[in-house]
Every structure is written in C-alpha cells, then in structure tokens.
C-alpha cells in the first residue's frame, strides 16, 4: 500500500440544489436526498487510518454541504478517534458555494477543512450554465459566500468549467481579472467540457481543440502579466514543471488514475467518478474490507488501460509530460486524448516562452 492516498467522497450522492446544464451526472438525478450512513462512514475512516500515513479526503457531490454540519462533526470525531498522528487526515470541500454561512466557515477554520468553490469565471459567464431548480443563477449566492470567506481571511480555491459557449479569449481575460483582482483569489483550476460522442448528452458543450488552446494560452498570458508567483493555476505549474524536467502533480499528465479512489454514500468503491461506475466499480465496504477491495487483481485492469498509448503518442516529443491525457477524455479506435492537438500547441507555446525568457538550457524536453 502507498503511504498516501486521495479519496473523492460522494457522501451525498448526486443530491444537489443546483441544476447546472453541463453536469456530467445528468439532469434528472439530483432530487433525492442521500447521505452516507454512520456505519459506512465509521468503517471508511477506520480502515483508511490503518492503511495510509496520509489520507486526503475530497468531499464532493452533488453538493456536500447538504449533508449538514453535524455530519462533518461526526467525521472529525471519527478521524480523531482513529488517527495515528494529528495530521493524518486532510479534508477539503468541493462546493457550489451557495450554502456557505458563518457556521460553515467557523467549522472549517476550526477543523482545518479547505474549501474550493465551483464558479465559472465571472458573473455573466457563471449565469449561463449554473442555475438552481427555479432557473435562478448561483452567482449572487456564491459572491455572498466569497465575501464571508474573505472577511474571515479564508482563501478558497476555485474550479471554473468551460464550455463551447464560454471558451473565448475575452472570457478567459475577464475570468482571470475577476477571480484574481476582484475576488482576491490566489488559485483556480479549469475544467473543459468533453463529450464528443454525446455519451452523457453534453456534445453541444464540448470545447474544440482550438478553444482549448486559446483559453489556456490567454490564462497563461494573464498570469505572466500579473507577475505574482503566489497565484497557483495547476495546468501552468504542471506544464512548466514538465518542461524543466520535473514530475507534474496532476494525474492526467502522468497516466496515474490510481492516484484517486472514489467512494459513494452507499459504500461502493471505484476509481475516479469521471469514469463509468459500472465498468470501474470494485467493491462495497459494507461487506468487504477496503484493503481487499483495493488489492484485487481486477483493479489493475484500469492501471493497464491508462498505460496503453497510441502509436502517435510514442513518437510525440511531449509524451513524457502528457501521457495521452485523462482516460475519461480518450476517444476513437486509437483511444487518443481528445485535446491532443490543443495540448501540443500549448506545450509548444510554453516552450517558446521559456526559451525566450529564461533560456533554452532549462528545458529538458
């Protein structure tokens, strides 16, 4: 077993108070309230404490705050009971940001829970896709939450999701300016909608390779112009790290799906929630030990698939720092990363930047 393991925990299942039209979970499965029961929670916390020196828990959904503060007070109590050292468990909420109150902030600060908010760049862009069941945008509620967090000197992360409709240079510039200069955030990540075969009904939102490249490039140019190295944007950190010979951190640059294990409110264990659950469902901690589930040979099938690369990859100069991207975004007979062309353009652009501004000697690719 590894010394560290990350888990994405869908402790509320798909239960959510928003109806984002690009949601990969679908449109009609968010209404029923589901919360992980005490027995599953206890067994999960206990067994992870026995298996790993560091356990990183990402509480997602649906909307994880719908479980209520009392649920997470039980989480903290169990972690304190079973932990082998005080910092064994690390916790983070990935929330839509509409339910944050002072009570949530006080709890999070007291118990060292990090917070990351889903908010698509700037108000007009967020208004387009992120709405509640009544069709009202989440923007006002999220901005209110961010003001509360800022007042408490709490610096959250942020994830912005980009669609074909929003992936423009202008929106990239506005998003960077709003998140960094208006909201005062120091970090954000970017997700790009990718469903070219319409497997989940999101083909109309799928970003093109040209849009993928130009949006990334514009964010990078804004980051350079800002001149603040404390601003952390994962694709910039990882791509630049790869170019100078270091190992990227994110799984989709390293073909390492095993970095993240998913568990839902029922106790079903699988790999990353972005992958089909029916294909990559491993076991159930209600009647199996987590150790046995994660040690089963069938789990290696996924790891093997992540290491199968098209011939095009084997001759690509960027292969060592790309590894054919995320398994969930591979398509066609070759099983090629959908954003291959856009990522190649971006690597070339960043290499040229490093060459012109730092020197060719630092580049290892």
Kinemage of the C-alpha trace (Angstrom):
@kinemage 1
@onewidth
@group {chain A} dominant
@subgroup {mainchain}
@vectorlist {calphas} color= white
{ca unk a 1} P 0.000 0.000 0.000
{ca unk a 2} L 1.037 3.584 -0.632
{ca unk a 3} L 1.935 5.943 2.198
{ca unk a 4} L -0.626 8.457 0.920
{ca unk a 5} L -3.988 8.090 -0.807
{ca unk a 6} L -6.627 10.535 -2.016
{ca unk a 7} L -10.352 9.802 -1.989
{ca unk a 8} L -13.235 11.586 -3.686
{ca unk a 9} L -16.209 11.054 -1.377
{ca unk a 10} L -19.720 11.487 -2.753
{ca unk a 11} L -21.280 11.378 0.693
{ca unk a 12} L -24.483 12.997 -0.580
{ca unk a 13} L -24.519 11.010 -3.815
{ca unk a 14} L -25.808 13.167 -6.669
{ca unk a 15} L -28.104 15.186 -4.371
{ca unk a 16} L -27.715 18.850 -5.300
{ca unk a 17} L -29.515 22.182 -5.043
{ca unk a 18} L -28.292 23.335 -8.490
{ca unk a 19} L -29.150 22.145 -12.000
{ca unk a 20} L -26.037 23.061 -13.981
{ca unk a 21} L -26.878 22.194 -17.565
{ca unk a 22} L -23.435 20.736 -18.342
{ca unk a 23} L -23.304 18.478 -15.258
{ca unk a 24} L -21.770 15.111 -16.159
{ca unk a 25} L -24.129 13.402 -13.703
{ca unk a 26} L -27.166 14.163 -15.852
{ca unk a 27} L -30.237 16.317 -15.381
{ca unk a 28} L -32.778 14.169 -13.519
{ca unk a 29} L -30.925 12.527 -10.631
{ca unk a 30} L -30.332 15.342 -8.150
{ca unk a 31} L -33.593 15.473 -6.216
{ca unk a 32} L -33.450 12.559 -3.798
{ca unk a 33} L -31.683 13.261 -0.516
{ca unk a 34} L -28.918 10.787 0.167
{ca unk a 35} L -26.361 10.930 2.973
{ca unk a 36} L -23.720 8.359 3.881
{ca unk a 37} L -24.858 6.448 6.966
{ca unk a 38} L -22.878 6.271 10.188
{ca unk a 39} L -21.748 2.639 9.782
{ca unk a 40} L -20.273 3.220 6.313
{ca unk a 41} L -18.607 6.445 7.475
{ca unk a 42} L -17.098 4.806 10.556
{ca unk a 43} L -15.766 1.799 8.633
{ca unk a 44} L -14.286 4.013 5.938
{ca unk a 45} L -12.486 6.342 8.374
{ca unk a 46} L -11.216 3.467 10.490
{ca unk a 47} L -9.860 1.427 7.587
{ca unk a 48} L -8.202 4.344 5.781
{ca unk a 49} L -6.432 5.265 9.039
{ca unk a 50} L -5.000 1.737 9.165
{ca unk a 51} L -3.848 1.679 5.533
{ca unk a 52} L -2.205 5.046 4.860
{ca unk a 53} L 0.071 7.505 6.609
{ca unk a 54} L -1.750 10.416 4.955
{ca unk a 55} L -5.389 10.330 3.877
{ca unk a 56} L -6.639 13.161 1.658
{ca unk a 57} L -10.425 13.411 1.557
{ca unk a 58} L -12.250 15.483 -1.047
{ca unk a 59} L -15.912 15.837 -0.047
{ca unk a 60} L -17.898 16.267 -3.238
{ca unk a 61} L -21.342 15.602 -4.640
{ca unk a 62} L -23.840 16.557 -5.733
{ca unk a 63} L -23.409 19.195 -3.081
{ca unk a 64} L -21.510 18.029 0.027
{ca unk a 65} L -22.769 20.797 2.327
{ca unk a 66} L -26.279 19.366 2.028
{ca unk a 67} L -25.105 16.675 4.468
{ca unk a 68} L -25.137 19.355 7.184
{ca unk a 69} L -22.530 20.483 9.714
{ca unk a 70} L -23.483 17.686 12.119
{ca unk a 71} L -22.367 15.068 9.588
{ca unk a 72} L -18.890 16.578 9.358
{ca unk a 73} L -18.660 16.929 13.120
{ca unk a 74} L -19.016 13.146 13.163
{ca unk a 75} L -16.295 12.935 10.526
{ca unk a 76} L -13.907 14.956 12.687
{ca unk a 77} L -14.761 12.939 15.784
{ca unk a 78} L -14.042 9.649 13.983
{ca unk a 79} L -10.804 10.959 12.496
{ca unk a 80} L -9.597 12.000 15.938
{ca unk a 81} L -10.543 8.600 17.340
{ca unk a 82} L -8.733 6.525 14.726
{ca unk a 83} L -5.869 8.732 13.519
{ca unk a 84} L -2.318 7.501 14.028
{ca unk a 85} L -0.969 11.072 14.154
{ca unk a 86} L -2.669 14.509 14.291
{ca unk a 87} L -2.172 15.395 10.622
{ca unk a 88} L -3.073 12.020 9.122
{ca unk a 89} L -6.356 13.262 7.626
{ca unk a 90} L -6.631 16.217 5.255
{ca unk a 91} L -10.112 17.420 4.284
{ca unk a 92} L -11.465 19.638 1.523
{ca unk a 93} L -14.963 20.639 0.452
{ca unk a 94} L -15.676 20.971 -3.268
{ca unk a 95} L -18.863 23.007 -3.044
{ca unk a 96} L -21.030 25.032 -5.407
{ca unk a 97} L -20.657 27.860 -2.888
{ca unk a 98} L -24.336 28.688 -2.455
{ca unk a 99} L -24.797 27.314 1.072
{ca unk a 100} L -21.792 28.723 2.913
{ca unk a 101} L -22.648 30.541 6.132
{ca unk a 102} L -20.609 31.803 9.057
{ca unk a 103} L -21.333 28.494 10.785
{ca unk a 104} L -19.662 26.593 7.937
{ca unk a 105} L -16.695 28.955 7.950
{ca unk a 106} L -16.223 28.620 11.717
{ca unk a 107} L -16.369 24.824 11.436
{ca unk a 108} L -13.928 24.730 8.532
{ca unk a 109} L -11.385 27.019 10.206
{ca unk a 110} L -11.566 25.164 13.498
{ca unk a 111} L -11.086 21.765 11.868
{ca unk a 112} L -8.714 22.743 9.030
{ca unk a 113} L -11.104 21.927 6.188
{ca unk a 114} L -10.058 23.552 2.926
{ca unk a 115} L -12.760 24.958 0.673
{ca unk a 116} L -12.891 25.012 -3.113
{ca unk a 117} L -15.827 26.640 -4.877
{ca unk a 118} L -17.280 25.923 -8.302
{ca unk a 119} L -17.795 29.261 -10.028
{ca unk a 120} L -17.434 29.837 -13.745
{ca unk a 121} L -15.069 32.756 -14.066
{ca unk a 122} L -17.148 35.903 -13.704
{ca unk a 123} L -20.859 36.675 -13.156
{ca unk a 124} L -22.131 36.830 -16.744
{ca unk a 125} L -20.354 33.602 -17.618
{ca unk a 126} L -21.493 31.803 -14.462
{ca unk a 127} L -25.084 32.928 -15.131
{ca unk a 128} L -25.167 30.981 -18.373
{ca unk a 129} L -24.920 27.433 -17.014
{ca unk a 130} L -25.056 27.362 -13.201
{ca unk a 131} L -28.666 27.759 -12.067
{ca unk a 132} L -30.903 26.299 -9.391
{ca unk a 133} L -34.081 24.287 -9.895
{ca unk a 134} L -36.062 27.521 -10.335
{ca unk a 135} L -33.703 28.674 -13.077
{ca unk a 136} L -32.049 31.346 -10.915
{ca unk a 137} L -28.301 31.806 -11.292
{ca unk a 138} L -25.995 30.781 -8.436
{ca unk a 139} L -23.883 33.915 -8.886
{ca unk a 140} L -25.340 36.157 -6.154
{ca unk a 141} L -25.183 33.398 -3.528
{ca unk a 142} L -21.610 32.484 -4.444
{ca unk a 143} L -20.428 36.103 -4.357
{ca unk a 144} L -22.035 36.481 -0.923
{ca unk a 145} L -20.217 33.351 0.283
{ca unk a 146} L -16.904 34.596 -1.085
{ca unk a 147} L -17.344 37.892 0.753
{ca unk a 148} L -17.950 35.980 4.007
{ca unk a 149} L -14.837 33.887 3.376
{ca unk a 150} L -12.763 36.952 2.564
{ca unk a 151} L -13.956 38.706 5.724
{ca unk a 152} L -12.815 35.650 7.707
{ca unk a 153} L -9.440 35.767 5.907
{ca unk a 154} L -10.235 32.398 4.353
{ca unk a 155} L -8.742 31.940 0.889
{ca unk a 156} L -10.688 29.293 -1.026
{ca unk a 157} L -9.736 27.594 -4.246
{ca unk a 158} L -11.983 27.709 -7.284
{ca unk a 159} L -12.864 25.458 -10.208
{ca unk a 160} L -14.222 27.014 -13.389
{ca unk a 161} L -15.887 24.861 -16.034
{ca unk a 162} L -15.566 25.944 -19.648
{ca unk a 163} L -17.984 25.064 -22.432
{ca unk a 164} L -18.003 25.634 -26.173
{ca unk a 165} L -20.239 28.629 -25.496
{ca unk a 166} L -17.858 30.267 -22.985
{ca unk a 167} L -14.402 29.263 -24.280
{ca unk a 168} L -13.363 32.613 -25.736
{ca unk a 169} L -10.251 34.737 -25.302
{ca unk a 170} L -12.365 37.576 -23.907
{ca unk a 171} L -13.934 35.294 -21.296
{ca unk a 172} L -10.517 33.965 -20.290
{ca unk a 173} L -9.280 37.518 -19.708
{ca unk a 174} L -12.413 38.526 -17.796
{ca unk a 175} L -12.319 35.355 -15.689
{ca unk a 176} L -8.707 35.851 -14.654
{ca unk a 177} L -9.283 39.511 -13.807
{ca unk a 178} L -12.458 38.845 -11.819
{ca unk a 179} L -11.148 35.851 -9.852
{ca unk a 180} L -7.725 37.321 -9.072
{ca unk a 181} L -8.202 41.077 -8.951
{ca unk a 182} L -11.851 41.426 -7.927
{ca unk a 183} L -12.311 38.428 -5.626
{ca unk a 184} L -8.695 38.261 -4.456
{ca unk a 185} L -8.343 34.513 -5.053
{ca unk a 186} L -4.876 33.001 -5.235
{ca unk a 187} L -5.697 29.763 -7.005
{ca unk a 188} L -8.119 28.307 -9.511
{ca unk a 189} L -8.393 25.275 -11.760
{ca unk a 190} L -10.040 24.863 -15.148
{ca unk a 191} L -12.271 22.037 -16.379
{ca unk a 192} L -13.201 21.747 -20.042
{ca unk a 193} L -16.415 20.030 -21.132
{ca unk a 194} L -15.552 16.996 -23.235
{ca unk a 195} L -18.224 14.667 -24.610
{ca unk a 196} L -17.657 14.487 -28.386
{ca unk a 197} L -19.600 11.215 -28.757
{ca unk a 198} L -22.530 12.573 -26.705
{ca unk a 199} L -22.256 9.742 -24.167
{ca unk a 200} L -23.803 11.888 -21.433
{ca unk a 201} L -25.660 14.342 -23.652
{ca unk a 202} L -23.050 17.099 -23.469
{ca unk a 203} L -21.759 17.142 -27.045
{ca unk a 204} L -23.141 20.645 -27.525
{ca unk a 205} L -20.929 21.869 -24.662
{ca unk a 206} L -17.749 20.131 -25.846
{ca unk a 207} L -14.855 22.546 -26.290
{ca unk a 208} L -12.871 22.426 -29.550
{ca unk a 209} L -9.108 21.946 -29.595
{ca unk a 210} L -8.628 25.495 -30.859
{ca unk a 211} L -10.722 26.856 -27.985
{ca unk a 212} L -8.857 24.628 -25.508
{ca unk a 213} L -5.511 26.015 -26.683
{ca unk a 214} L -6.520 29.677 -26.867
{ca unk a 215} L -8.262 29.713 -23.473
{ca unk a 216} L -5.240 28.126 -21.762
{ca unk a 217} L -2.834 30.414 -23.621
{ca unk a 218} L -4.784 33.508 -22.597
{ca unk a 219} L -4.891 32.468 -18.936
{ca unk a 220} L -1.140 31.857 -19.044
{ca unk a 221} L -0.503 35.276 -20.629
{ca unk a 222} L -2.633 36.938 -17.935
{ca unk a 223} L -0.707 35.058 -15.244
{ca unk a 224} L 2.631 36.220 -16.667
{ca unk a 225} L 1.430 39.811 -16.919
{ca unk a 226} L 0.137 39.709 -13.323
{ca unk a 227} L 3.640 38.797 -12.139
{ca unk a 228} L 2.543 37.164 -8.879
{ca unk a 229} L 4.100 33.739 -8.284
{ca unk a 230} L 1.739 33.150 -5.361
{ca unk a 231} L -1.089 32.690 -7.852
{ca unk a 232} L -1.411 28.953 -8.427
{ca unk a 233} L -3.054 27.588 -11.574
{ca unk a 234} L -2.405 23.833 -11.805
{ca unk a 235} L -2.005 23.495 -15.575
{ca unk a 236} L 0.658 26.223 -15.532
{ca unk a 237} L 2.526 24.672 -12.609
{ca unk a 238} L 2.464 21.181 -14.117
{ca unk a 239} L 3.259 22.047 -17.710
{ca unk a 240} L 6.177 24.279 -16.739
{ca unk a 241} L 7.398 21.648 -14.273
{ca unk a 242} L 7.335 19.013 -17.006
{ca unk a 243} L 9.218 21.238 -19.424
{ca unk a 244} L 12.104 21.713 -16.988
{ca unk a 245} L 12.340 18.026 -16.171
{ca unk a 246} L 10.248 17.807 -13.009
{ca unk a 247} L 7.296 15.471 -12.428
{ca unk a 248} L 3.826 17.031 -12.842
{ca unk a 249} L 1.467 16.561 -9.882
{ca unk a 250} L -1.863 16.132 -11.659
{ca unk a 251} L -2.941 12.614 -12.593
{ca unk a 252} L -3.868 13.475 -16.182
{ca unk a 253} L -0.293 14.439 -17.013
{ca unk a 254} L 1.096 11.200 -15.580
{ca unk a 255} L -1.413 8.478 -16.626
{ca unk a 256} L -1.968 7.675 -12.970
{ca unk a 257} L -5.676 7.047 -12.378
{ca unk a 258} L -4.743 5.138 -9.239
{ca unk a 259} L -3.998 8.474 -7.547
{ca unk a 260} L -7.688 8.952 -6.820
{ca unk a 261} L -10.227 6.492 -5.416
{ca unk a 262} L -13.936 7.225 -5.289
{ca unk a 263} L -16.469 6.152 -2.687
{ca unk a 264} L -20.163 6.987 -2.771
{ca unk a 265} L -22.711 7.358 0.015
{ca unk a 266} L -23.617 3.647 -0.114
{ca unk a 267} L -20.034 2.435 0.370
{ca unk a 268} L -19.403 1.485 -3.271
{ca unk a 269} L -15.704 1.910 -4.115
{ca unk a 270} L -14.497 2.773 -7.612
{ca unk a 271} L -11.854 4.835 -9.330
{ca unk a 272} L -12.309 8.484 -10.300
{ca unk a 273} L -16.011 9.498 -10.596
{ca unk a 274} L -15.319 10.763 -14.129
{ca unk a 275} L -15.005 7.134 -15.253
{ca unk a 276} L -18.047 4.858 -15.813
{ca unk a 277} L -19.006 3.439 -12.411
{ca unk a 278} L -20.409 0.236 -13.874
{ca unk a 279} L -17.087 -0.503 -15.567
{ca unk a 280} L -14.768 0.542 -12.760
{ca unk a 281} L -16.761 -0.420 -9.670
{ca unk a 282} L -14.585 -2.561 -7.428
{ca unk a 283} L -16.436 -3.422 -4.291
{ca unk a 284} L -18.552 -2.421 -1.327
{ca unk a 285} L -17.014 -1.614 2.044
{ca unk a 286} L -20.240 -2.676 3.761
{ca unk a 287} L -19.288 -6.317 3.140
{ca unk a 288} L -15.598 -6.141 2.185
{ca unk a 289} L -12.514 -4.605 3.695
{ca unk a 290} L -11.083 -1.600 1.899
{ca unk a 291} L -7.711 -3.351 1.801
{ca unk a 292} L -9.158 -6.352 -0.043
{ca unk a 293} L -11.075 -4.134 -2.465
{ca unk a 294} L -8.018 -2.099 -3.433
{ca unk a 295} L -5.760 -5.149 -3.686
{ca unk a 296} L -7.938 -7.140 -6.088
{ca unk a 297} L -6.339 -8.004 -9.419
{ca unk a 298} L -9.204 -6.509 -11.424
{ca unk a 299} L -8.192 -3.086 -10.162
{ca unk a 300} L -5.028 -3.440 -12.197
{ca unk a 301} L -7.087 -3.504 -15.405
{ca unk a 302} L -7.662 0.236 -15.124
{ca unk a 303} L -3.989 0.915 -14.437
{ca unk a 304} L -3.123 -1.154 -17.502
{ca unk a 305} L -5.556 0.845 -19.652
{ca unk a 306} L -4.038 4.149 -18.584
{ca unk a 307} L -0.661 2.878 -19.815
{ca unk a 308} L -1.908 1.871 -23.288
{ca unk a 309} L -0.815 4.614 -25.661
{ca unk a 310} L -1.471 5.168 -29.387
{ca unk a 311} L 1.473 4.990 -31.775
{ca unk a 312} L 1.162 8.751 -32.211
{ca unk a 313} L 1.994 9.204 -28.525
{ca unk a 314} L 5.119 7.060 -28.720
{ca unk a 315} L 6.694 9.375 -31.271
{ca unk a 316} L 5.418 12.625 -29.732
{ca unk a 317} L 8.058 14.922 -28.181
{ca unk a 318} L 5.613 15.784 -25.378
{ca unk a 319} L 4.789 12.217 -24.383
{ca unk a 320} L 6.784 12.203 -21.129
{ca unk a 321} L 4.829 15.144 -19.762
{ca unk a 322} L 1.438 14.350 -21.303
{ca unk a 323} L 0.871 10.560 -21.318
{ca unk a 324} L -2.215 10.842 -23.534
{ca unk a 325} L -4.208 12.912 -21.063
{ca unk a 326} L -7.146 11.815 -18.921
{ca unk a 327} L -8.540 8.325 -19.555
{ca unk a 328} L -12.074 9.744 -19.443
{ca unk a 329} L -11.237 12.023 -22.394
{ca unk a 330} L -9.786 9.397 -24.751
{ca unk a 331} L -11.768 8.567 -27.871
{ca unk a 332} L -11.773 6.697 -31.178
{ca unk a 333} L -10.100 3.480 -32.269
{ca unk a 334} L -6.713 4.802 -31.220
{ca unk a 335} L -8.034 5.820 -27.804
{ca unk a 336} L -6.361 9.203 -28.290
{ca unk a 337} L -6.755 12.118 -25.874
{ca unk a 338} L -9.446 14.356 -27.324
{ca unk a 339} L -7.492 17.567 -26.665
{ca unk a 340} L -4.233 16.179 -28.098
{ca unk a 341} L -3.846 18.875 -30.750
{ca unk a 342} L -4.654 21.709 -28.356
{ca unk a 343} L -2.281 20.397 -25.699
{ca unk a 344} L 0.551 20.058 -28.243
{ca unk a 345} L 0.050 23.683 -29.290
{ca unk a 346} L 0.137 24.754 -25.660
{ca unk a 347} L 3.348 22.841 -24.923
{ca unk a 348} L 4.979 24.464 -27.942
{ca unk a 349} L 3.855 27.910 -26.797
{ca unk a 350} L 5.170 27.403 -23.259
{ca unk a 351} L 8.463 26.007 -24.525
{ca unk a 352} L 8.915 29.084 -26.691
{ca unk a 353} L 8.129 31.299 -23.678
{ca unk a 354} L 10.739 29.560 -21.515
{ca unk a 355} L 13.327 29.697 -24.297
{ca unk a 356} L 12.825 33.409 -24.870
{ca unk a 357} L 12.574 34.476 -21.222
{ca unk a 358} L 14.729 32.078 -19.216
{ca unk a 359} L 16.953 30.249 -21.640
{ca unk a 360} L 16.992 27.029 -23.595
{ca unk a 361} L 19.255 25.305 -21.073
{ca unk a 362} L 16.453 24.850 -18.511
{ca unk a 363} L 14.230 22.906 -20.948
{ca unk a 364} L 14.508 19.121 -20.654
{ca unk a 365} L 12.021 18.143 -23.389
